[in-house]
Amino acid sequence: MIWYNDLNDGIILSTRIRLARNLDKTPFPAILKKDEKEKITETLSDSIMKSNSTLSKDFKLYNLNEMSPVEKTAMAEEHLISLEMIKSNDGAVLVNTDKTMSIMLMEEDHIRLQIIKGGYCLDEAFDLADKVDNVMEESLTYAFDEKFGYLTACPTNVGTGLRASVMMHLPALVMTGNITRVLQSFSGVGIAVRGLYGEGTDAEGALYQISNSVTLGLSETEIIEKLKTVVERISEMEKQAREYLMKNRADDLKDKLMRSYGILKYAVKITSKEAKNKLSEVMLAQNMGIIESDGKMTPLELIVRTAPSVISGEESLTPDERDKKRAEFIKENL
């Protein structure tokens, strides 16, 4: 099931596991020539598409040089490729049918294998990533050092090559003014906090990605267990903040959330940023029982489905036309 349609607890929305891998005795993508990249991309895609695994029937290959900037941006907005790949005309991405797996080829590393699932399922997601990694390794030889582990283009990924993360919805911590203090309290324990689309992006809609920042010197199990401890602590703090708001500021909270619902139901046009923030507040209202969850789509799905390039589709829309289409789409489905 597509990650944004899967069940979640209203705080931990999704889980992502990413493995960085490179071929042995092969230069990193940044210094490869175009024809070399094309040859290696074919080799890498064949490791899945021509394998004996049942996975081969589940993936579709998208070559970046055959995709428009809008198509690539839409894929990034669905969290299937990185923002960096939008700028590239080299390489490709393999995506499975339900969009829970994507394998980026010729990004910063030769391979960026990603599992993204709805809800809180770090162990399950890692097990799946490990199985897909093993399938690829049947026909590939990875760059690996006995001392340092998997070798990667960026030193911060050397070791396990594992980046585990969860997307968290933390509006109550934002509303109570505690979000900065809470997140900073974990910054010294090998944990990174990023915005909705990863490194260098803002946390619009009170959506934060919490991930490990250390890949060397720890096993995969140790990385995941440490992340679990932090995520569960933050989740508990968000629950406490929600309880505080309902106990001490219930009228103001309900007024704010219902106003957001009203704007989404009756706006003629709405920007992507405002939509994310208002949908975040409606998501909170539904989780707290203030508003019934009776729409065709959840607020989380609407956040993804109304991102600029996703809502545009194959149409060439001006920003104003896009804002009108977004408002209409939200009214029909909220």
ZADO-1210 file (C-alpha; in nm, 4 decimals, padded with zeros to 6 digits):
<atoms>
<atom x="00.0000" y="00.0000" z="00.0000" code="MET" pos="1"/>
<atom x="00.1236" y="00.3508" z="-00.0852" code="ILE" pos="2"/>
<atom x="00.2776" y="00.4957" z="00.2320" code="TRP" pos="3"/>
<atom x="00.0449" y="00.7941" z="00.2658" code="TYR" pos="4"/>
<atom x="-00.2637" y="00.5697" z="00.2470" code="ASN" pos="5"/>
<atom x="-00.1436" y="00.3275" z="00.5130" code="ASP" pos="6"/>
<atom x="-00.2519" y="00.3316" z="00.8763" code="LEU" pos="7"/>
<atom x="-00.0682" y="00.5512" z="01.1258" code="ASN" pos="8"/>
<atom x="-00.1258" y="00.6734" z="01.4805" code="ASP" pos="9"/>
<atom x="-00.1524" y="01.0411" z="01.3863" code="GLY" pos="10"/>
<atom x="00.1952" y="01.1179" z="01.5178" code="ILE" pos="11"/>
<atom x="00.4305" y="00.8691" z="01.3488" code="ILE" pos="12"/>
<atom x="00.3131" y="00.8856" z="00.9887" code="LEU" pos="13"/>
<atom x="00.5682" y="00.6869" z="00.7912" code="SER" pos="14"/>
<atom x="00.8904" y="00.4891" z="00.8090" code="THR" pos="15"/>
<atom x="01.1790" y="00.5021" z="00.5621" code="ARG" pos="16"/>
<atom x="01.4908" y="00.2881" z="00.5285" code="ILE" pos="17"/>
<atom x="01.7602" y="00.3872" z="00.2794" code="ARG" pos="18"/>
<atom x="02.0745" y="00.1921" z="00.1959" code="LEU" pos="19"/>
<atom x="02.3647" y="00.3524" z="00.0070" code="ALA" pos="20"/>
<atom x="02.5743" y="00.1139" z="-00.2034" code="ARG" pos="21"/>
<atom x="02.8477" y="00.1424" z="-00.4668" code="ASN" pos="22"/>
<atom x="03.0114" y="-00.0985" z="-00.7070" code="LEU" pos="23"/>
<atom x="03.3582" y="-00.2245" z="-00.6253" code="ASP" pos="24"/>
<atom x="03.6511" y="-00.0747" z="-00.8205" code="LYS" pos="25"/>
<atom x="03.4219" y="00.1789" z="-00.9877" code="THR" pos="26"/>
<atom x="03.4454" y="00.5601" z="-00.9563" code="PRO" pos="27"/>
<atom x="03.1584" y="00.7360" z="-00.7800" code="PHE" pos="28"/>
<atom x="02.8913" y="00.8927" z="-01.0063" code="PRO" pos="29"/>
<atom x="03.0218" y="01.2497" z="-00.9680" code="ALA" pos="30"/>
<atom x="03.3307" y="01.1741" z="-01.1805" code="ILE" pos="31"/>
<atom x="03.1831" y="00.9281" z="-01.4283" code="LEU" pos="32"/>
<atom x="03.1317" y="01.0263" z="-01.7922" code="LYS" pos="33"/>
<atom x="02.7827" y="01.0128" z="-01.9416" code="LYS" pos="34"/>
<atom x="02.8413" y="00.6919" z="-02.1392" code="ASP" pos="35"/>
<atom x="02.9925" y="00.5276" z="-01.8309" code="GLU" pos="36"/>
<atom x="02.6882" y="00.6217" z="-01.6251" code="LYS" pos="37"/>
<atom x="02.4569" y="00.4761" z="-01.8878" code="GLU" pos="38"/>
<atom x="02.6469" y="00.1462" z="-01.8960" code="LYS" pos="39"/>
<atom x="02.6542" y="00.1145" z="-01.5168" code="ILE" pos="40"/>
<atom x="02.2859" y="00.2124" z="-01.4893" code="THR" pos="41"/>
<atom x="02.1979" y="-00.0732" z="-01.7229" code="GLU" pos="42"/>
<atom x="02.4069" y="-00.3162" z="-01.5163" code="THR" pos="43"/>
<atom x="02.2416" y="-00.2015" z="-01.1947" code="LEU" pos="44"/>
<atom x="01.8861" y="-00.2147" z="-01.3286" code="SER" pos="45"/>
<atom x="01.9501" y="-00.5627" z="-01.4699" code="ASP" pos="46"/>
<atom x="02.0389" y="-00.6821" z="-01.1180" code="SER" pos="47"/>
<atom x="01.6682" y="-00.6415" z="-01.0361" code="ILE" pos="48"/>
<atom x="01.4844" y="-00.6582" z="-01.3679" code="MET" pos="49"/>
<atom x="01.6652" y="-00.9713" z="-01.4886" code="LYS" pos="50"/>
<atom x="01.6954" y="-01.1471" z="-01.1536" code="SER" pos="51"/>
<atom x="01.5201" y="-01.4727" z="-01.0718" code="ASN" pos="52"/>
<atom x="01.3481" y="-01.3008" z="-00.7811" code="SER" pos="53"/>
<atom x="00.9758" y="-01.2259" z="-00.7843" code="THR" pos="54"/>
<atom x="01.0856" y="-00.8623" z="-00.7393" code="LEU" pos="55"/>
<atom x="01.1707" y="-00.8416" z="-01.1094" code="SER" pos="56"/>
<atom x="00.7999" y="-00.8480" z="-01.2002" code="LYS" pos="57"/>
<atom x="00.7115" y="-00.5760" z="-00.9509" code="ASP" pos="58"/>
<atom x="00.9411" y="-00.2940" z="-01.0638" code="PHE" pos="59"/>
<atom x="00.9192" y="-00.0386" z="-01.3423" code="LYS" pos="60"/>
<atom x="01.2256" y="00.1466" z="-01.4697" code="LEU" pos="61"/>
<atom x="01.2151" y="00.5250" z="-01.5226" code="TYR" pos="62"/>
<atom x="01.5104" y="00.6791" z="-01.7083" code="ASN" pos="63"/>
<atom x="01.5684" y="01.0363" z="-01.5944" code="LEU" pos="64"/>
<atom x="01.6657" y="01.1551" z="-01.9435" code="ASN" pos="65"/>
<atom x="01.3176" y="01.0575" z="-02.0638" code="GLU" pos="66"/>
<atom x="01.1351" y="01.2481" z="-01.7892" code="MET" pos="67"/>
<atom x="01.0322" y="01.6133" z="-01.7748" code="SER" pos="68"/>
<atom x="01.1305" y="01.8329" z="-01.4781" code="PRO" pos="69"/>
<atom x="00.7657" y="01.8287" z="-01.3654" code="VAL" pos="70"/>
<atom x="00.7543" y="01.4470" z="-01.3705" code="GLU" pos="71"/>
<atom x="01.0766" y="01.4242" z="-01.1709" code="LYS" pos="72"/>
<atom x="00.9588" y="01.6855" z="-00.9205" code="THR" pos="73"/>
<atom x="00.6323" y="01.4958" z="-00.8736" code="ALA" pos="74"/>
<atom x="00.8321" y="01.1823" z="-00.7927" code="MET" pos="75"/>
<atom x="01.0329" y="01.3761" z="-00.5341" code="ALA" pos="76"/>
<atom x="00.7124" y="01.5153" z="-00.3837" code="GLU" pos="77"/>
<atom x="00.5901" y="01.1574" z="-00.3434" code="GLU" pos="78"/>
<atom x="00.9255" y="01.0762" z="-00.1750" code="HIS" pos="79"/>
<atom x="01.0264" y="00.8289" z="-00.4479" code="LEU" pos="80"/>
<atom x="01.3444" y="01.0107" z="-00.5510" code="ILE" pos="81"/>
<atom x="01.5652" y="01.2703" z="-00.3833" code="SER" pos="82"/>
<atom x="01.5493" y="01.6424" z="-00.4575" code="LEU" pos="83"/>
<atom x="01.9007" y="01.6086" z="-00.6019" code="GLU" pos="84"/>
<atom x="01.7784" y="01.3758" z="-00.8754" code="MET" pos="85"/>
<atom x="01.5377" y="01.6382" z="-01.0089" code="ILE" pos="86"/>
<atom x="01.8388" y="01.8255" z="-01.1498" code="LYS" pos="87"/>
<atom x="01.9886" y="01.5182" z="-01.3154" code="SER" pos="88"/>
<atom x="01.9467" y="01.3771" z="-01.6652" code="ASN" pos="89"/>
<atom x="02.1657" y="01.0781" z="-01.5844" code="ASP" pos="90"/>
<atom x="02.0687" y="00.7545" z="-01.4179" code="GLY" pos="91"/>
<atom x="01.7296" y="00.6075" z="-01.3449" code="ALA" pos="92"/>
<atom x="01.4946" y="00.4952" z="-01.0724" code="VAL" pos="93"/>
<atom x="01.3210" y="00.1620" z="-01.0231" code="LEU" pos="94"/>
<atom x="00.9816" y="00.1894" z="-00.8522" code="VAL" pos="95"/>
<atom x="00.7597" y="-00.0985" z="-00.7463" code="ASN" pos="96"/>
<atom x="00.3858" y="-00.1181" z="-00.8073" code="THR" pos="97"/>
<atom x="00.2647" y="00.0138" z="-00.4709" code="ASP" pos="98"/>
<atom x="00.5447" y="00.2719" z="-00.4433" code="LYS" pos="99"/>
<atom x="00.6828" y="00.1275" z="-00.1198" code="THR" pos="100"/>
<atom x="01.0214" y="00.0595" z="-00.2818" code="MET" pos="101"/>
<atom x="01.2373" y="00.2763" z="-00.5029" code="SER" pos="102"/>
<atom x="01.5948" y="00.2204" z="-00.6140" code="ILE" pos="103"/>
<atom x="01.7742" y="00.5362" z="-00.7283" code="MET" pos="104"/>
<atom x="02.0612" y="00.4688" z="-00.9690" code="LEU" pos="105"/>
<atom x="02.3437" y="00.7210" z="-01.0200" code="MET" pos="106"/>
<atom x="02.2386" y="00.9628" z="-00.7490" code="GLU" pos="107"/>
<atom x="02.5257" y="01.0571" z="-00.5140" code="GLU" pos="108"/>
<atom x="02.6042" y="00.6846" z="-00.4950" code="ASP" pos="109"/>
<atom x="02.5571" y="00.4160" z="-00.7579" code="HIS" pos="110"/>
<atom x="02.2622" y="00.2746" z="-00.5631" code="ILE" pos="111"/>
<atom x="02.0207" y="00.4335" z="-00.3168" code="ARG" pos="112"/>
<atom x="01.7761" y="00.1632" z="-00.2147" code="LEU" pos="113"/>
<atom x="01.4722" y="00.2988" z="-00.0326" code="GLN" pos="114"/>
<atom x="01.1786" y="00.1383" z="00.1468" code="ILE" pos="115"/>
<atom x="00.9005" y="00.3749" z="00.2552" code="ILE" pos="116"/>
<atom x="00.5930" y="00.2476" z="00.4380" code="LYS" pos="117"/>
<atom x="00.3064" y="00.4043" z="00.6275" code="GLY" pos="118"/>
<atom x="00.3067" y="00.4000" z="01.0082" code="GLY" pos="119"/>
<atom x="00.5782" y="00.2906" z="01.2480" code="TYR" pos="120"/>
<atom x="00.7569" y="-00.0202" z="01.1199" code="CYS" pos="121"/>
<atom x="01.1351" y="00.0224" z="01.1303" code="LEU" pos="122"/>
<atom x="01.2155" y="-00.3476" z="01.1739" code="ASP" pos="123"/>
<atom x="00.9795" y="-00.4577" z="00.8970" code="GLU" pos="124"/>
<atom x="01.1107" y="-00.1931" z="00.6564" code="ALA" pos="125"/>
<atom x="01.4739" y="-00.2812" z="00.7271" code="PHE" pos="126"/>
<atom x="01.4094" y="-00.6536" z="00.6766" code="ASP" pos="127"/>
<atom x="01.2574" y="-00.5789" z="00.3363" code="LEU" pos="128"/>
<atom x="01.5462" y="-00.3500" z="00.2383" code="ALA" pos="129"/>
<atom x="01.7945" y="-00.6177" z="00.3427" code="ASP" pos="130"/>
<atom x="01.6210" y="-00.8773" z="00.1242" code="LYS" pos="131"/>
<atom x="01.6204" y="-00.6503" z="-00.1820" code="VAL" pos="132"/>
<atom x="01.9853" y="-00.5610" z="-00.1151" code="ASP" pos="133"/>
<atom x="02.0711" y="-00.9329" z="-00.1101" code="ASN" pos="134"/>
<atom x="01.8956" y="-00.9875" z="-00.4437" code="VAL" pos="135"/>
<atom x="02.1036" y="-00.7128" z="-00.6051" code="MET" pos="136"/>
<atom x="02.4242" y="-00.8421" z="-00.4491" code="GLU" pos="137"/>
<atom x="02.3741" y="-01.1800" z="-00.6177" code="GLU" pos="138"/>
<atom x="02.4948" y="-01.0204" z="-00.9431" code="SER" pos="139"/>
<atom x="02.6907" y="-00.7193" z="-00.8117" code="LEU" pos="140"/>
<atom x="03.0056" y="-00.6761" z="-00.6047" code="THR" pos="141"/>
<atom x="02.9820" y="-00.3864" z="-00.3611" code="TYR" pos="142"/>
<atom x="03.2628" y="-00.1534" z="-00.2541" code="ALA" pos="143"/>
<atom x="03.3304" y="-00.2763" z="00.0992" code="PHE" pos="144"/>
<atom x="03.6181" y="-00.2376" z="00.3422" code="ASP" pos="145"/>
<atom x="03.6710" y="-00.4686" z="00.6389" code="GLU" pos="146"/>
<atom x="03.7521" y="-00.1734" z="00.8646" code="LYS" pos="147"/>
<atom x="03.5159" y="00.0961" z="00.7368" code="PHE" pos="148"/>
<atom x="03.2260" y="-00.1052" z="00.5989" code="GLY" pos="149"/>
<atom x="03.0364" y="00.0034" z="00.2842" code="TYR" pos="150"/>
<atom x="03.2198" y="00.2803" z="00.0995" code="LEU" pos="151"/>
<atom x="03.0107" y="00.5793" z="-00.0088" code="THR" pos="152"/>
<atom x="03.0562" y="00.9109" z="-00.1884" code="ALA" pos="153"/>
<atom x="02.9797" y="01.1077" z="00.1282" code="CYS" pos="154"/>
<atom x="03.1787" y="01.0168" z="00.4424" code="PRO" pos="155"/>
<atom x="02.8654" y="01.0535" z="00.6587" code="THR" pos="156"/>
<atom x="02.7218" y="00.7384" z="00.4952" code="ASN" pos="157"/>
<atom x="03.0310" y="00.5180" z="00.5271" code="VAL" pos="158"/>
<atom x="02.9841" y="00.2091" z="00.7431" code="GLY" pos="159"/>
<atom x="02.6393" y="00.0553" z="00.7250" code="THR" pos="160"/>
<atom x="02.5246" y="00.2964" z="00.4543" code="GLY" pos="161"/>
<atom x="02.1966" y="00.2990" z="00.6456" code="LEU" pos="162"/>
<atom x="01.9729" y="00.5995" z="00.6903" code="ARG" pos="163"/>
<atom x="01.6648" y="00.5099" z="00.8929" code="ALA" pos="164"/>
<atom x="01.3977" y="00.7733" z="00.9438" code="SER" pos="165"/>
<atom x="01.0401" y="00.8304" z="01.0481" code="VAL" pos="166"/>
<atom x="00.8107" y="01.1162" z="00.9512" code="MET" pos="167"/>
<atom x="00.6425" y="01.2659" z="01.2572" code="MET" pos="168"/>
<atom x="00.3471" y="01.5026" z="01.2857" code="HIS" pos="169"/>
<atom x="00.4183" y="01.7345" z="01.5809" code="LEU" pos="170"/>
<atom x="00.1676" y="02.0236" z="01.5694" code="PRO" pos="171"/>
<atom x="00.1005" y="02.0365" z="01.9449" code="ALA" pos="172"/>
<atom x="00.4704" y="02.0785" z="02.0229" code="LEU" pos="173"/>
<atom x="00.4762" y="02.3605" z="01.7662" code="VAL" pos="174"/>
<atom x="00.1654" y="02.5267" z="01.9148" code="MET" pos="175"/>
<atom x="00.2992" y="02.5107" z="02.2702" code="THR" pos="176"/>
<atom x="00.6328" y="02.6593" z="02.1610" code="GLY" pos="177"/>
<atom x="00.8317" y="02.3538" z="02.2712" code="ASN" pos="178"/>
<atom x="00.9327" y="02.2087" z="01.9354" code="ILE" pos="179"/>
<atom x="01.2788" y="02.3674" z="01.9130" code="THR" pos="180"/>
<atom x="01.3748" y="02.2712" z="02.2667" code="ARG" pos="181"/>
<atom x="01.2544" y="01.9136" z="02.2237" code="VAL" pos="182"/>
<atom x="01.4306" y="01.8537" z="01.8942" code="LEU" pos="183"/>
<atom x="01.7537" y="02.0205" z="02.0037" code="GLN" pos="184"/>
<atom x="01.7662" y="01.7950" z="02.3088" code="SER" pos="185"/>
<atom x="01.8329" y="01.4991" z="02.0790" code="PHE" pos="186"/>
<atom x="02.0832" y="01.6652" z="01.8463" code="SER" pos="187"/>
<atom x="02.3860" y="01.5401" z="02.0410" code="GLY" pos="188"/>
<atom x="02.2975" y="01.1709" z="02.0300" code="VAL" pos="189"/>
<atom x="02.3489" y="01.1012" z="01.6602" code="GLY" pos="190"/>
<atom x="02.0004" y="01.2070" z="01.5504" code="ILE" pos="191"/>
<atom x="01.9192" y="01.4476" z="01.2660" code="ALA" pos="192"/>
<atom x="01.5950" y="01.6425" z="01.2225" code="VAL" pos="193"/>
<atom x="01.4899" y="01.7559" z="00.8747" code="ARG" pos="194"/>
<atom x="01.1859" y="01.8958" z="00.7001" code="GLY" pos="195"/>
<atom x="00.9214" y="01.7242" z="00.4901" code="LEU" pos="196"/>
<atom x="01.1464" y="01.6559" z="00.1897" code="TYR" pos="197"/>
<atom x="01.4678" y="01.5861" z="00.3774" code="GLY" pos="198"/>
<atom x="01.7936" y="01.7765" z="00.4081" code="GLU" pos="199"/>
<atom x="01.7694" y="02.1517" z="00.3547" code="GLY" pos="200"/>
<atom x="01.3883" y="02.1683" z="00.3560" code="THR" pos="201"/>
<atom x="01.1483" y="02.3320" z="00.5997" code="ASP" pos="202"/>
<atom x="00.9117" y="02.1468" z="00.8312" code="ALA" pos="203"/>
<atom x="00.5903" y="02.2706" z="00.6700" code="GLU" pos="204"/>
<atom x="00.2708" y="02.1371" z="00.8216" code="GLY" pos="205"/>
<atom x="00.4556" y="02.0475" z="01.1447" code="ALA" pos="206"/>
<atom x="00.5993" y="01.7452" z="00.9590" code="LEU" pos="207"/>
<atom x="00.9501" y="01.6419" z="01.0636" code="TYR" pos="208"/>
<atom x="01.1808" y="01.3639" z="00.9494" code="GLN" pos="209"/>
<atom x="01.3772" y="01.2151" z="01.2389" code="ILE" pos="210"/>
<atom x="01.6751" y="01.0025" z="01.1323" code="SER" pos="211"/>
<atom x="02.0137" y="00.8699" z="01.2361" code="ASN" pos="212"/>
<atom x="02.3133" y="01.0864" z="01.1490" code="SER" pos="213"/>
<atom x="02.5800" y="00.8259" z="01.2369" code="VAL" pos="214"/>
<atom x="02.6406" y="00.5241" z="01.0123" code="THR" pos="215"/>
<atom x="02.9946" y="00.4272" z="01.1143" code="LEU" pos="216"/>
<atom x="03.0812" y="00.2343" z="01.4298" code="GLY" pos="217"/>
<atom x="02.7285" y="00.1057" z="01.4918" code="LEU" pos="218"/>
<atom x="02.5483" y="-00.1985" z="01.3561" code="SER" pos="219"/>
<atom x="02.2197" y="-00.1674" z="01.1705" code="GLU" pos="220"/>
<atom x="02.0374" y="-00.3030" z="01.4746" code="THR" pos="221"/>
<atom x="02.2021" y="-00.0482" z="01.7059" code="GLU" pos="222"/>
<atom x="02.1132" y="00.2386" z="01.4710" code="ILE" pos="223"/>
<atom x="01.7489" y="00.1349" z="01.4536" code="ILE" pos="224"/>
<atom x="01.7177" y="00.0759" z="01.8282" code="GLU" pos="225"/>
<atom x="01.8628" y="00.4195" z="01.9050" code="LYS" pos="226"/>
<atom x="01.6225" y="00.5821" z="01.6607" code="LEU" pos="227"/>
<atom x="01.3292" y="00.3953" z="01.8154" code="LYS" pos="228"/>
<atom x="01.4174" y="00.5303" z="02.1603" code="THR" pos="229"/>
<atom x="01.4217" y="00.8895" z="02.0351" code="VAL" pos="230"/>
<atom x="01.1089" y="00.8590" z="01.8217" code="VAL" pos="231"/>
<atom x="00.9062" y="00.7029" z="02.1003" code="GLU" pos="232"/>
<atom x="01.0172" y="00.9739" z="02.3422" code="ARG" pos="233"/>
<atom x="00.9215" y="01.2513" z="02.1000" code="ILE" pos="234"/>
<atom x="00.5888" y="01.0784" z="02.0349" code="SER" pos="235"/>
<atom x="00.5158" y="01.0743" z="02.4077" code="GLU" pos="236"/>
<atom x="00.6004" y="01.4459" z="02.4335" code="MET" pos="237"/>
<atom x="00.3624" y="01.5245" z="02.1464" code="GLU" pos="238"/>
<atom x="00.0840" y="01.3290" z="02.3202" code="LYS" pos="239"/>
<atom x="00.1453" y="01.5243" z="02.6412" code="GLN" pos="240"/>
<atom x="00.1353" y="01.8533" z="02.4486" code="ALA" pos="241"/>
<atom x="-00.1986" y="01.7556" z="02.2926" code="ARG" pos="242"/>
<atom x="-00.3394" y="01.6711" z="02.6346" code="GLU" pos="243"/>
<atom x="-00.2183" y="02.0057" z="02.7681" code="TYR" pos="244"/>
<atom x="-00.3865" y="02.1963" z="02.4850" code="LEU" pos="245"/>
<atom x="-00.7185" y="02.0189" z="02.5368" code="MET" pos="246"/>
<atom x="-00.7073" y="02.0739" z="02.9127" code="LYS" pos="247"/>
<atom x="-00.5896" y="02.4355" z="02.9189" code="ASN" pos="248"/>
<atom x="-00.6642" y="02.5901" z="02.5784" code="ARG" pos="249"/>
<atom x="-00.9507" y="02.3830" z="02.4420" code="ALA" pos="250"/>
<atom x="-01.1640" y="02.6675" z="02.3035" code="ASP" pos="251"/>
<atom x="-00.8708" y="02.8400" z="02.1345" code="ASP" pos="252"/>
<atom x="-00.7500" y="02.5079" z="01.9940" code="LEU" pos="253"/>
<atom x="-01.0903" y="02.4090" z="01.8560" code="LYS" pos="254"/>
<atom x="-01.1411" y="02.7556" z="01.7088" code="ASP" pos="255"/>
<atom x="-00.8046" y="02.7423" z="01.5320" code="LYS" pos="256"/>
<atom x="-00.8569" y="02.3926" z="01.3923" code="LEU" pos="257"/>
<atom x="-01.2154" y="02.4546" z="01.2801" code="MET" pos="258"/>
<atom x="-01.1100" y="02.7775" z="01.1070" code="ARG" pos="259"/>
<atom x="-00.8485" y="02.5785" z="00.9131" code="SER" pos="260"/>
<atom x="-01.1159" y="02.3275" z="00.8135" code="TYR" pos="261"/>
<atom x="-01.3410" y="02.6111" z="00.6981" code="GLY" pos="262"/>
<atom x="-01.0680" y="02.7648" z="00.4835" code="ILE" pos="263"/>
<atom x="-00.9961" y="02.4315" z="00.3153" code="LEU" pos="264"/>
<atom x="-01.3656" y="02.3678" z="00.2472" code="LYS" pos="265"/>
<atom x="-01.4422" y="02.7097" z="00.1021" code="TYR" pos="266"/>
<atom x="-01.1200" y="02.8621" z="-00.0361" code="ALA" pos="267"/>
<atom x="-01.1252" y="02.9424" z="-00.4078" code="VAL" pos="268"/>
<atom x="-00.7487" y="02.9115" z="-00.4309" code="LYS" pos="269"/>
<atom x="-00.4774" y="02.8073" z="-00.1888" code="ILE" pos="270"/>
<atom x="-00.0982" y="02.7844" z="-00.2038" code="THR" pos="271"/>
<atom x="00.0926" y="02.4646" z="-00.1372" code="SER" pos="272"/>
<atom x="00.2412" y="02.5999" z="00.1856" code="LYS" pos="273"/>
<atom x="-00.0930" y="02.7163" z="00.3255" code="GLU" pos="274"/>
<atom x="-00.2573" y="02.3890" z="00.2251" code="ALA" pos="275"/>
<atom x="00.0076" y="02.1858" z="00.4086" code="LYS" pos="276"/>
<atom x="-00.0323" y="02.3943" z="00.7242" code="ASN" pos="277"/>
<atom x="-00.4125" y="02.3873" z="00.7209" code="LYS" pos="278"/>
<atom x="-00.4275" y="02.0157" z="00.6374" code="LEU" pos="279"/>
<atom x="-00.1854" y="01.9525" z="00.9237" code="SER" pos="280"/>
<atom x="-00.4274" y="02.1243" z="01.1613" code="GLU" pos="281"/>
<atom x="-00.7233" y="01.9280" z="01.0246" code="VAL" pos="282"/>
<atom x="-00.5223" y="01.6079" z="01.0693" code="MET" pos="283"/>
<atom x="-00.4710" y="01.7060" z="01.4333" code="LEU" pos="284"/>
<atom x="-00.8426" y="01.7847" z="01.4707" code="ALA" pos="285"/>
<atom x="-00.9371" y="01.4425" z="01.3337" code="GLN" pos="286"/>
<atom x="-00.6833" y="01.2628" z="01.5546" code="ASN" pos="287"/>
<atom x="-00.8219" y="01.4421" z="01.8617" code="MET" pos="288"/>
<atom x="-01.1871" y="01.3759" z="01.7733" code="GLY" pos="289"/>
<atom x="-01.2693" y="01.7427" z="01.7115" code="ILE" pos="290"/>
<atom x="-01.3610" y="01.6793" z="01.3453" code="ILE" pos="291"/>
<atom x="-01.4949" y="01.3519" z="01.2027" code="GLU" pos="292"/>
<atom x="-01.2774" y="01.1660" z="00.9512" code="SER" pos="293"/>
<atom x="-01.5325" y="01.1222" z="00.6732" code="ASP" pos="294"/>
<atom x="-01.3580" y="01.2517" z="00.3605" code="GLY" pos="295"/>
<atom x="-01.2575" y="01.0573" z="00.0505" code="LYS" pos="296"/>
<atom x="-00.8915" y="01.1185" z="00.1369" code="MET" pos="297"/>
<atom x="-00.6981" y="01.1720" z="00.4572" code="THR" pos="298"/>
<atom x="-00.5246" y="01.5060" z="00.5188" code="PRO" pos="299"/>
<atom x="-00.1877" y="01.3301" z="00.4758" code="LEU" pos="300"/>
<atom x="-00.2841" y="01.1979" z="00.1333" code="GLU" pos="301"/>
<atom x="-00.4082" y="01.5446" z="00.0371" code="LEU" pos="302"/>
<atom x="-00.0753" y="01.6981" z="00.1451" code="ILE" pos="303"/>
<atom x="00.1051" y="01.4664" z="-00.0973" code="VAL" pos="304"/>
<atom x="-00.1536" y="01.4772" z="-00.3758" code="ARG" pos="305"/>
<atom x="-00.1670" y="01.8592" z="-00.3805" code="THR" pos="306"/>
<atom x="00.2084" y="01.9258" z="-00.3899" code="ALA" pos="307"/>
<atom x="00.2876" y="02.1593" z="-00.6843" code="PRO" pos="308"/>
<atom x="00.4039" y="01.9105" z="-00.9478" code="SER" pos="309"/>
<atom x="00.1699" y="01.6318" z="-00.8369" code="VAL" pos="310"/>
<atom x="-00.1388" y="01.8534" z="-00.8630" code="ILE" pos="311"/>
<atom x="-00.0235" y="01.9881" z="-01.2014" code="SER" pos="312"/>
<atom x="00.0103" y="01.6410" z="-01.3507" code="GLY" pos="313"/>
<atom x="00.0801" y="01.6665" z="-01.7221" code="GLU" pos="314"/>
<atom x="-00.0802" y="02.0101" z="-01.7440" code="GLU" pos="315"/>
<atom x="00.1318" y="02.3227" z="-01.7791" code="SER" pos="316"/>
<atom x="-00.0275" y="02.5410" z="-01.5115" code="LEU" pos="317"/>
<atom x="00.0596" y="02.8867" z="-01.3847" code="THR" pos="318"/>
<atom x="00.0970" y="02.9192" z="-01.0058" code="PRO" pos="319"/>
<atom x="-00.2466" y="03.0857" z="-00.9894" code="ASP" pos="320"/>
<atom x="-00.4117" y="02.8062" z="-01.1908" code="GLU" pos="321"/>
<atom x="-00.2379" y="02.5499" z="-00.9707" code="ARG" pos="322"/>
<atom x="-00.3679" y="02.7183" z="-00.6544" code="ASP" pos="323"/>
<atom x="-00.7234" y="02.7106" z="-00.7900" code="LYS" pos="324"/>
<atom x="-00.6961" y="02.3444" z="-00.8913" code="LYS" pos="325"/>
<atom x="-00.5521" y="02.2591" z="-00.5475" code="ARG" pos="326"/>
<atom x="-00.8378" y="02.4324" z="-00.3651" code="ALA" pos="327"/>
<atom x="-01.0984" y="02.2531" z="-00.5762" code="GLU" pos="328"/>
<atom x="-00.9290" y="01.9151" z="-00.5299" code="PHE" pos="329"/>
<atom x="-00.9185" y="01.9586" z="-00.1514" code="ILE" pos="330"/>
<atom x="-01.2855" y="02.0635" z="-00.1369" code="LYS" pos="331"/>
<atom x="-01.3880" y="01.7541" z="-00.3332" code="GLU" pos="332"/>
<atom x="-01.1887" y="01.5096" z="-00.1222" code="ASN" pos="333"/>
<atom x="-01.1584" y="01.6441" z="00.2340" code="LEU" pos="334"/>
</atoms>
